[in-house]
Amino acid sequence: FGFYRLVCENGLSVPLKGFQSKDIKLRHTPGNTNSAIDTTMKTIEVFLENAPKVAASYTELMDRKLQWDQALQLIADVIEETKFPKKSEEKVIERLTLEHKEMKLPINDFLVYNALNHTLYNLDTQMKTHKRDKVDQQVLNFLYTR
């Protein structure tokens, strides 16, 4: 268990790299119950200790409010400065429009990130998941350091 990111509207999700907890692998052996419970509880404690740090990083992005024209410029800057597929800018803007205008979500750095992330993981391309993950990390790094 750990943090998972929704990558498709059908419910497909993937572990958030760097934030997943260790898999718990236990043998189904009689008498192993206490060990299984201890291992599970320790893993849950580690996850709960780290959860606020992960959430805080996204809260920082949510706190950075934007106007529509600033969001469009930010998208252009991210695409220019990262390996995000340049031909996908229109799809990113479509997603941002949907989330802001139709879903009535406030524009901020997180909404821009979400539009970029959604587009990246829903592109009809041969880009492998690990390459998408690298681009996604570049996008996050750009947003955090701007």
C-alpha positions in Angstrom: 0.0 0.0 0.0 1.0 3.6 -0.3 0.0 6.6 -2.3 -1.4 5.9 -5.7 -2.0 8.2 -8.6 -5.1 7.9 -10.8 -3.9 7.7 -14.4 -7.1 6.9 -16.2 -10.7 7.8 -15.8 -11.5 4.0 -15.7 -9.9 3.8 -12.3 -6.4 2.6 -13.3 -3.8 3.8 -10.8 -0.1 3.4 -10.2 2.0 3.7 -7.1 3.4 7.2 -6.6 7.2 6.6 -7.1 9.2 7.2 -4.0 6.2 7.3 -1.7 5.0 3.7 -1.7 5.4 1.6 1.4 7.1 -1.7 1.3 5.1 -4.6 0.1 4.2 -6.9 3.0 5.1 -10.5 2.1 4.1 -13.0 4.7 3.9 -16.8 4.6 0.6 -18.4 5.3 2.1 -20.6 8.0 0.3 -21.6 11.2 1.7 -19.8 14.2 2.9 -16.8 12.1 0.0 -14.6 13.1 1.8 -12.4 15.6 4.7 -11.8 13.2 2.3 -10.9 10.4 0.4 -8.4 12.6 3.7 -6.8 13.8 5.0 -6.4 10.3 1.8 -5.0 9.1 1.5 -2.5 12.0 5.1 -1.3 11.5 4.6 -0.7 7.8 1.4 1.2 8.5 3.2 3.4 11.1 5.9 4.3 8.6 3.3 5.1 5.9 1.3 7.3 8.4 4.5 9.2 9.4 5.4 10.0 5.8 1.8 10.8 4.6 1.8 14.5 5.8 5.1 15.2 3.9 3.6 13.9 0.7 0.4 15.8 1.1 2.2 19.0 2.0 4.1 19.0 -1.2 0.8 19.1 -3.2 -0.7 21.6 -0.8 2.1 24.0 -1.7 1.0 23.8 -5.4 -2.6 24.3 -4.5 -1.8 27.4 -2.5 -0.3 29.1 -5.7 -3.3 30.7 -7.2 -3.3 31.7 -10.9 -5.3 33.7 -13.4 -6.3 32.0 -16.6 -3.7 33.7 -18.7 -1.0 32.9 -16.1 -2.0 29.2 -16.2 -1.7 29.2 -20.0 1.7 30.7 -19.8 2.8 28.3 -17.1 1.7 25.4 -19.4 3.8 26.8 -22.2 6.8 27.3 -19.9 6.6 23.7 -18.6 6.4 22.3 -22.1 9.3 24.5 -23.2 11.5 23.6 -20.3 10.8 19.8 -19.9 10.5 16.9 -22.2 6.8 17.0 -22.2 5.4 16.3 -25.7 5.2 19.6 -27.4 2.3 18.5 -29.6 0.1 17.9 -26.6 -0.3 21.5 -25.4 -3.8 21.7 -26.8 -4.9 18.6 -24.9 -3.5 20.0 -21.7 -5.5 23.2 -22.2 -8.6 21.2 -22.9 -8.2 19.3 -19.7 -7.5 22.5 -17.7 -10.7 24.0 -19.3 -12.7 21.0 -18.3 -11.5 21.1 -14.7 -11.7 24.8 -14.2 -14.8 25.9 -16.3 -17.0 22.8 -16.2 -15.9 21.3 -12.8 -15.6 24.8 -11.3 -12.2 24.0 -9.7 -10.0 27.1 -8.8 -6.9 27.6 -11.0 -3.6 27.0 -9.2 -0.3 25.3 -9.9 -1.8 21.9 -8.8 -4.6 22.2 -11.4 -2.1 23.0 -14.1 0.0 20.0 -12.9 -3.1 17.8 -12.9 -3.9 18.8 -16.5 -0.3 18.1 -17.6 -0.3 14.8 -15.7 -3.6 13.6 -17.0 -2.6 14.4 -20.6 0.8 12.7 -20.2 -0.7 9.5 -19.0 -3.5 9.4 -21.5 -1.6 10.2 -24.6 -2.0 7.8 -27.5 1.7 7.2 -27.9 4.3 4.5 -27.6 6.0 6.3 -24.7 6.9 3.7 -22.0 5.5 4.2 -18.5 9.0 4.8 -17.0 9.6 7.6 -19.5 6.3 9.2 -18.7 7.3 8.9 -15.0 10.5 10.8 -15.8 8.7 13.5 -17.6 6.1 13.8 -14.8 9.0 14.3 -12.3 10.5 17.0 -14.5 7.1 18.7 -14.6 6.8 18.6 -10.8 10.4 19.8 -10.3 9.8 22.7 -12.7 6.6 23.7 -10.8 8.3 23.5 -7.4 11.3 25.5 -8.4 9.7 28.3 -10.4 
